């Protein structure tokens, strides 16, 4: 009897040890799994920080290069505008410098026309004078020549006034015309250059907006990539926990079933040797007394009956007493 108790105690101790070893193994696996998941999250955080820092540096470098390019374009455009204005000013100065020479040539033409007109008047006067002297007597001719001299003098004075007025108008018109033409050309060039500068600035604004939109698209794409990667990590962590729980339940169930079979085998062996065994139904909590087989009966009888509370108490007291003589055990 004492040997049976000792073996039963050893079996229970071994079962407890196996359960503790399994629990330690499962806890160790859970700890390694949690460490692995934690390392993956840490790696994700570090990678995310590096990706965002790298993208920020790329965007800043891209915008910086674009700003440098735009500044160079604006500077080149202003240099081009200044060069065109300087060329125009030089042409205007050259035109003003050339204007007196052109005006002198025009004055010479007018003066030549004036002298030709005077010579024509003189020829007419001489011809008319000879005609008067031939047709009229001396007294009448004198009167006619005096009258003709007065008319010739008036015509010469009128022609001189016209000549001076033509020269004056030529100078004034030439000066005003050159000044007006140059001012018109200068205003036209300034409007054209200002329009070109505005077009360049508008084009640069569109390019800058394009780069900003591209940067925002890259940021959104990176955010989606990080979100998907984090979601996969969380799913992997959830699946690993679920797998661990399933593995834990399966191993605990397998161990419990094996230990239950060992206890059943031990109890069956005890019954075969003629010891009573008390069985506890884990589902209902009832105590059953299993009778040992009758050696004289050809058919083994493993019948059991429900124990009364008094029998349960006596069996319990006897199981903890070394003086027990009926060999009752609890399961």
C-alpha positions in Angstrom: 0.0 0.0 0.0 2.8 2.5 0.9 4.5 1.6 -2.3 1.4 2.4 -4.3 1.1 5.8 -2.6 4.7 6.5 -3.2 4.3 5.6 -6.9 1.2 7.7 -7.2 3.0 10.6 -5.5 6.0 10.2 -7.9 3.6 10.2 -10.8 1.9 13.3 -9.7 5.2 15.0 -9.1 6.5 14.1 -12.5 3.2 15.4 -14.0 3.7 18.7 -12.2 7.3 18.9 -13.3 6.3 18.2 -16.9 3.6 20.9 -16.7 6.1 23.4 -15.2 8.7 22.6 -17.9 6.0 23.0 -20.6 4.9 26.2 -19.1 8.5 27.5 -18.9 9.1 26.5 -22.5 6.0 28.2 -23.7 6.7 31.3 -21.7 10.3 31.4 -23.2 8.9 31.1 -26.7 6.4 33.8 -25.9 9.2 36.1 -24.6 11.3 35.4 -27.7 8.3 36.1 -29.9 7.6 39.4 -28.1 11.3 40.4 -28.4 11.2 39.6 -32.1 8.0 41.7 -32.6 9.5 44.5 -30.5 12.7 44.4 -32.7 10.6 44.6 -35.8 8.7 47.6 -34.5 11.9 49.3 -33.5 13.4 48.5 -36.9 10.2 49.9 -38.5 10.4 53.1 -36.4 14.1 53.6 -37.3 13.5 52.9 -40.9 10.5 55.3 -41.0 12.6 58.1 -39.4 15.4 57.5 -41.9 13.0 57.5 -44.9 11.3 60.7 -43.8 14.7 62.4 -43.1 16.0 61.3 -46.5 12.8 62.5 -48.3 13.0 65.8 -46.5 16.6 66.3 -47.5 15.8 65.4 -51.1 12.9 67.8 -51.2 14.9 70.6 -49.7 17.8 70.0 -52.1 15.3 69.9 -55.0 13.7 73.2 -54.0 17.0 74.8 -53.3 18.3 73.8 -56.8 15.1 75.1 -58.4 15.4 78.4 -56.5 19.0 78.8 -57.7 18.0 78.0 -61.3 15.1 80.5 -61.1 17.4 83.2 -59.7 19.9 82.6 -62.5 17.1 82.8 -65.1 15.8 86.1 -63.6 19.3 87.5 -63.4 20.0 86.5 -67.0 16.7 88.0 -68.2 17.5 91.3 -66.4 21.0 91.4 -68.0 19.4 90.8 -71.4 16.9 93.6 -70.8 19.6 95.9 -69.7 21.7 95.1 -72.7 18.8 95.7 -75.1 18.1 99.1 -73.4 21.8 100.0 -73.6 21.8 99.1 -77.3 18.7 101.2 -77.9 20.2 104.2 -76.0 23.4 103.9 -78.1 21.4 103.9 -81.3 19.4 106.9 -80.1 22.6 108.8 -79.2 24.0 107.9 -82.6 20.8 109.0 -84.3 20.9 112.4 -82.4 24.6 112.7 -83.3 23.8 112.0 -87.0 20.8 114.3 -87.0 22.8 117.6 -87.5 24.6 116.1 -90.5 21.3 115.0 -92.1 19.8 118.4 -91.3 22.7 120.2 -93.0 22.2 118.2 -96.1 18.5 119.1 -96.1 19.4 122.8 -95.5 21.8 122.6 -98.4 19.1 121.3 -100.6 16.7 124.0 -99.5 19.4 126.7 -99.9 20.1 125.4 -103.4 16.5 125.6 -104.3 16.3 129.1 -102.8 19.3 130.3 -104.9 17.9 128.7 -108.0 14.6 130.6 -107.4 16.6 133.8 -107.0 18.5 133.2 -110.2 15.3 132.5 -112.0 13.8 135.8 -110.7 17.0 137.7 -111.8 16.8 136.2 -115.3 13.2 137.1 -115.6 13.9 140.6 -114.4 16.7 141.0 -117.0 14.6 139.6 -119.8 11.7 141.8 -118.8 14.0 144.8 -118.5 15.4 144.4 -122.0 11.8 143.9 -123.3 10.7 147.3 -121.6 13.7 149.1 -122.9 13.0 147.9 -126.5 9.2 148.8 -126.5 8.9 151.9 -124.3 10.6 155.2 -124.4 13.0 156.3 -121.7 10.5 157.9 -119.4 7.9 155.1 -119.6 10.7 152.5 -119.4 11.9 154.2 -116.2 8.5 154.0 -114.7 8.1 150.4 -115.7 11.5 149.4 -114.4 10.9 151.2 -111.1 7.7 149.3 -110.7 9.3 146.0 -111.7 12.2 146.6 -109.2 9.7 147.1 -106.4 7.9 143.9 -107.3 11.2 142.0 -107.6 12.3 143.3 -104.1 9.0 142.2 -102.6 9.3 138.7 -104.2 12.9 138.4 -102.9 11.8 139.4 -99.4 8.9 137.0 -99.5 11.2 134.2 -100.7 13.7 135.0 -97.9 10.9 134.8 -95.3 9.8 131.5 -96.8 13.4 130.2 -96.8 14.0 131.1 -93.1 10.6 129.6 -92.1 11.4 126.4 -94.0 14.8 126.1 -92.3 13.2 126.8 -88.8 10.4 124.3 -89.4 12.9 121.7 -90.6 15.0 122.0 -87.4 12.0 121.9 -85.2 10.3 119.0 -87.0 13.5 117.0 -87.2 14.2 117.4 -83.5 10.6 116.6 -82.4 10.3 113.7 -84.8 13.5 112.1 -83.6 12.6 112.6 -79.9 9.0 111.3 -80.4 10.2 108.3 -82.4 12.9 107.5 -79.8 10.4 107.8 -76.9 7.9 105.6 -78.7 10.6 103.0 -79.4 11.8 103.1 -75.8 8.3 102.7 -74.4 7.6 99.8 -76.7 10.8 98.0 -75.8 10.1 98.5 -72.1 6.6 97.0 -72.4 8.0 94.1 -74.4 10.7 93.3 -71.9 8.4 93.7 -68.9 6.0 91.2 -70.6 8.8 88.7 -71.2 9.8 89.0 -67.5 6.2 88.4 -66.4 5.9 85.4 -68.6 9.2 84.0 -67.2 7.9 84.5 -63.6 4.6 82.8 -64.4 6.4 79.9 -65.9 8.7 79.6 -62.9 5.6 79.7 -60.6 4.1 76.8 -62.5 7.3 74.8 -62.3 7.5 75.6 -58.5 3.9 74.4 -58.0 4.7 71.3 -60.0 7.6 70.5 -57.7 5.6 71.1 -54.6 2.8 68.8 -55.9 5.4 66.2 -56.7 6.8 66.5 -53.2 3.3 66.1 -51.7 2.6 63.0 -53.8 5.9 61.5 -52.6 5.1 62.3 -49.0 1.6 60.6 -49.4 3.2 57.6 -51.2 5.7 57.2 -48.4 3.0 57.5 -45.7 1.0 54.8 -47.5 4.1 52.6 -47.7 4.9 53.1 -44.0 1.2 52.4 -43.1 1.1 49.2 -45.1 4.4 48.0 -43.6 3.2 48.7 -40.1 -0.1 47.0 -40.8 1.8 43.9 -42.0 4.0 43.9 -38.8 0.8 44.2 -36.7 -0.8 41.3 -38.6 2.3 39.2 -38.2 2.4 40.0 -34.5 -1.3 39.1 -34.2 -0.8 35.8 -36.2 2.2 34.9 -34.1 0.2 35.4 -30.9 -2.7 33.4 -32.2 -0.3 30.7 -33.3 1.4 30.7 -29.9 -2.0 30.4 -28.2 -3.0 27.5 -30.4 0.3 25.8 -29.9 0.0 26.4 -26.1 -3.5 25.0 -26.0 -2.6 22.0 -28.2 0.5 21.1 -26.1 -1.3 21.6 -22.8 -4.2 19.5 -24.1 -1.8 16.8 -25.3 0.1 16.8 -22.0 -3.2 16.6 -20.0 -4.5 13.8 -22.2 -1.2 11.8 -21.8 -1.1 12.4 -18.1 -4.8 11.4 -17.8 -4.0 8.2 -19.7 -1.1 7.5 -17.4 -3.3 8.0 -14.3 -6.0 5.8 -15.9 -3.4 3.2 -16.5 -2.1 3.5 -13.0 -5.7 3.3 -11.5 -6.5 0.3 -13.8 -3.3 -1.4 -12.6 -4.3 -0.7 -9.0 -7.8 -2.1 -9.6 -6.2 -5.2 -11.2 -4.1 -5.6 -8.1 -7.2 -5.4 -5.8 -7.2 -1.8 -4.6 -10.3 0.4 -4.4 -9.9 3.7 -6.3 -11.9 6.9 -5.9 -12.5 8.7 -9.1 -13.6 12.4 -9.3 -15.6 13.5 -12.3 -14.1 16.9 -13.2 -17.2 17.9 -15.1 -19.8 17.2 -12.4 -17.6 17.2 -9.3 -19.0 13.8 -8.1 -17.0 11.1 -6.3 -17.2 7.5 -7.6 -15.9 4.4 -5.9 -14.5 1.8 -8.3 -14.5 -1.8 -7.0 -11.6 -4.1 -7.7 -12.2 -7.0 -10.0 -13.4 -10.3 -8.5 -10.6 -12.9 -8.9 -13.1 -15.7 -8.9 -15.3 -14.1 -11.6 -14.4 -15.0 -15.1 -15.6 -11.5 -16.3 -13.8 -8.4 -14.9 -16.2 -6.1 -13.1 -15.1 -2.4 -13.0 -18.4 -1.2 -11.9 -18.5 2.0 -9.9 -21.1 3.7 -7.6 -21.7 7.3 -6.5 -20.3 7.9 -3.0 -22.2 9.6 -0.3 -20.8 12.7 1.5 -19.9 10.7 4.6 -18.0 8.2 2.5 -16.2 11.0 0.7 -15.2 12.5 4.0 -14.0 9.2 5.4 -12.1 8.4 2.2 -10.5 11.9 2.2 -9.4 11.5 5.9 -8.0 8.1 5.2 -6.0 9.2 2.2 -4.1 11.7 4.3 -3.5 9.3 7.1 -0.6 6.9 7.0 -2.6 4.4 9.1 -5.1 3.9 6.3 -5.6 0.3 5.5 -8.1 0.3 2.7 -5.7 1.8 0.0 -8.1 4.6 -1.1 -6.6 7.2 -3.6 -8.0 10.3 -5.1 -8.0 11.3 -8.7 
